[in-house]
Amino acid sequence: MYPLRAIILDKKVLDWLLAGPAWLKYAVELQLLNAHPDVALVFQDAAIQKVVARLRDKDVGIPALKSGKVHYTESGKAYWDLFFLADIGFSVSDLGLEKEAAEIFKYQSADGSFTIPPNVRDNYFCMSSILLSSLTKMGYRRDPRLEKYTRLLISSQSYGGGWHCYDDEFGRVEIGACPMANLNALMLLGQYETYRRSPAFKSAIDLLLQHWRIRANLHSFGVGRRFTSLQYPAVKYGILRVLDALSLFPYAIKSPDFQNMLDYVHNKALDGRYYAESFDSTYAGFDFAQDMQPSRWITFLVARIDKRVED
């Protein structure tokens, strides 16, 4: 029996989600129903085994970072495979990826920054924070190396309160910030309860909300069709990941702009279920990589946002 207060979905939709593959049922029970499912059952799923194996691969996985073969803009490789597994709710120890996690920390400098080939410089927090936000969710939240990085990230905020993927001097004098840098920074900071309620990040949150409201092109990031398409993983700047990151912050949830953005997504539902509107064939083994039938995973992601709002 699941706690009644945890069930916020229509029962038919909830039953449909729970009828999905083991990895998705695990995510639903763990994150929506506040249950404690057995993680061991999930590893029998061939699609999940493939993702874990790919993370260990010397050409596309975490070991390939040192070669410069892996870019943060490419799905089906280290950045977004780790992101997906973290989103399900797995820990590094669940997956036996301790060795790979240790390899990521090899790129950390004494000041806490990360320099990862081919083009992640020490002050490019928006890129390294993709990997590190995943590790934070996967059991490394209190790791002193991650805490050191987080402190440096916070100290690198521009005077306008956001972040830039440019040199430090430019970032500190420019008012405003890069939407993608803000999104990725908030995605990491939102994993810490103390930062979720901190007023220090209101300006960064406001920029993302304002970007939605004014529908402008900022630093080459727009809010047009690609942004509003439901897709996973949102390697590009996308509405689902923006809502997911912002939903971690009570200040954002209270904004009419956040609710307007969420209503926009809710209006896409058909009988409470959501379809992938753009996808990558790299994840062909998953329902978020096809558009002929509703996606349990994308439906789950929207339900998780809704649950945070309700809570």
Buried (B, 14 or more C-beta within 10 A) or exposed (E): EBEEEBBBBEEEBBEBBBEBBBBBBBBBBBBBBEBEBEBEEBBEBEEBEEBBEBBBBEEBBBBBBBEEBBBBEBBBBBBBBBBBBBBBBBBBEBBEBEEBBEBBBEBBEEEBBBBBBEEBBBBBBBBBBBBBBBBBBBBBBEBEBBBBBBEBBBEBBBEBBBBBBBEEEEBEEBEBBBBBBBBBBBBBBBBBEEBBEBEEBEBBBBBBBBBBBEEEEBBEBBBEEBBBBBBBBBBBBBBBBBBBBBBBBEBBBEBEBBEEBBEEBBEBBEEBBBBBBBBBEBBEBBBBBBBEEBBBBBBBBBBBBBBBBEE
